[in-house]
Amino acid sequence: MQRTILIITGWLAVALGTLGVVLPLLPTTPFILLAAWCFARSSPRFHQWLLYRSWFGSYLRHWQQYRAMPPGAKPRAVAVILVTFAISLYFVNMLWVRILLLVILACLLFFMWRIPVIDAKQQKP
């Protein structure tokens, strides 16, 4: 029963994380990390798929090994965050929602700024 719940939770997290790629208020990273955690404890097959065949695999493997982002990932992530929030701010007319979006944007950018980046020269052999 617990295995089934973890598998369902893992796939739900993958779906939400994938949606988070294009929706500005839905974070991708926590959901994909949750999916990896669920699959690691419930299904070696799905865990392998997530690590080696999914779009998020290289980032997950890099995070597991170095606890850092790979080179080039941070600028791309910041660019996607800025573009999606800019689109949201353009379409939202309510002042309080715009302020909320700007506060969330500031928090996300601060969080991204704090994540280390490990390049090929710094990686362990």
Secondary structure as UniProt FT lines:
FT   HELIX           2..20
FT   TURN            21..22
FT   TURN            24..25
FT   HELIX           29..42
FT   HELIX           44..52
FT   TURN            55..56
FT   HELIX           57..66
FT   TURN            71..72
FT   HELIX           73..91
FT   HELIX           95..114
FT   TURN            120..122
//
